[in-house]
Amino acid sequence: MTRADDLAANLDVVRRRIAEACAASGRDPAEVTLVVVTKNFWASDVRLLADLGVTDVGENRHQEAQVKAAECADLSLTWHFIGGLQSNKAAAVASYADVVESVDRTKLVDGLQRGAHDRSHHVDCLVQVSLDPPDASDSRAGVTPDRLDEVAAAIEEAGRLRLRGLMAVAPQGEEPAEAFARLASIRSSFLGGHPDATWLSAGMSADLEEAVAAGATHVRIGSAVLGPRPAIK
Ligand SMILES: *Cc1c(COP(=O)(O)O)cnc(C)c1O
């Protein structure tokens, strides 16, 4: 099997999982965008994925993402930045990322806005919400639900950024279905104040079914498509 055959077979499985999860909750699979997370993998894989019909790719480290996006500039892909973001890198990220999913503080907004300034289109932004209990020791990134509106408002006021919705990662040590049920309720009150922010990015290789059941519009899938991640790119 060539790498292209492998990726094609894996993509088939993932697309079928998404379709089945949609069927199980009465959703249209067209509502769910597959974002293939290509972190740690080579630009050559990104090219194969584009050939196989993948439209959206995700990266979590700025330097790696910047190089790869430049190497693949001839492909019409939508680049999602899904990693922790330092304020001093925000402008650079917004210069190539089409969607920044990990906006988790107002401090990032100025930089993102500056980076978005020379783009031909708005840069789509998701606010990353933390699903951790407030006293979690290994707390993952994200804004606590009570501060979502503050970050959302900063994005809405920026001008070159477009608030699209929310992103979350299921915390370790909890059933993903439980965490995503909480996310669905956070999202429904968030939509009350931001009715156009309809995107919900949730679900990874291990928990995409639970995320689709909870209303995810974007799933971020790495290893189920690309295989185990090599340690060093
Ligand atoms: C790496 C990563 C993914 C993909 O994880 P897999 O388990 O390989 O599917 C999804 N979301 C984020 C934020 C990630 O960093």
The ligand as a Gaussian input file, in Angstrom:
#p B3LYP/6-31G(d) Opt

LIG

0 1
 C       -3.853000      16.988000      17.976000
 C       -5.172000      17.585000      18.150000
 C       -6.323000      16.983000      17.597000
 C       -6.308000      15.649000      16.873000
 O       -6.114000      14.619000      17.772000
 P       -6.266000      13.048000      17.340000
 O       -6.548000      12.377000      18.619000
 O       -4.989000      12.660000      16.712000
 O       -7.404000      12.977000      16.401000
 C       -7.528000      17.648000      17.761000
 N       -7.619000      18.824000      18.426000
 C       -6.546000      19.428000      18.962000
 C       -6.718000      20.722000      19.675000
 C       -5.290000      18.834000      18.853000
 O       -4.227000      19.432000      19.377000

